[in-house]
């Protein structure tokens, strides 16, 4: 929006352009030589295409063609709006520190949506302790909240998409209408409503010192809405030690714990951040401390007896009860009992015993996860002995070659 470049211009028009109620009383500049806080001239000290001259004398004609620049909001604080349908936007400063910008969003009851644009990318994937992953789509706002609200159900919103809503921007103390409107998609692709009173987490990676600002976007597509949001300043995510991804729980139990990965904590009432020291169900998990790359789907051990299962970069479940890990050993392929002593021991199999090689009554497997028994038959061990595998992988005999 912008003020007219000629013709009639008034205080009410200047108020509206600066996201302030049209009837708000404000002096042109005040009684001192320096424009006072809240005066019309002071509000436009960083207007575009050029600021309003801050030196007296002043006249309404100085505002011709000016566009109000919404003040930046420092990270670390909480923003809110209530009771009004609309599209809301604020520029948030994160400074030069690197790390992950974690956003906590509370749509209260009536559905609301959120997204965060940073360095040319729109981030809109959400998660929560209660419902886990809620996928964002494209550049759309991810709409969550109670989907049983009358006249604000998913089917109602989808039938009204796209919705043209009044635009509000941050004016320094609150969100205010600026006279514009924004078209917002409310189709099934970006509707993730469940129930009310859920706190959601959004993670934005900031691996470099620049840029230093991002744009918070919130939509309230229905009447009676109210929401709160908190944008944390960039910080290194908490870490945990684990393995490279594997496809089974037991595989994770026995995999080498030689990787350091990271997770983002969720928050609860009043934006109190959880204190868990290891990833829990509903947490985003990443391979880097800035939150740029989510972990691949699969299992990752987090204690001696538990492993997380990751889907879409979020902990989907936690399994407990690791079995004893298997030991690898060298063996030949199977063959006749009279022939195997001449075979090469160029195969790797696995056993559940305590030694380097299996002994009678140990169980042997063809894979490290211990999900496939070694087939019955005679084979040669890497130590030169011959062994017989019976049903269910049980070693039935070991003899000299």
PyMOL commands that set and color helices and strands:
alter all, ss='L'
color gray80, all
select helices_A, chain A and resi 11-17+40-43+60-63+154-160+188-190+249-254+269-271+340-342+391-393
alter helices_A, ss='H'
color red, helices_A
select strands_A, chain A and resi 73-74+78-82+86-93+99-106+112-118+121-123+142-144+163-170+175-184+199-206+213-220+226-231+238-242+259-264+284-286+298-301+306-311+314-320+327-331+347-351+364-365+377-380+386-389+395-399
alter strands_A, ss='S'
color yellow, strands_A
deselect
rebuild
show_as cartoon
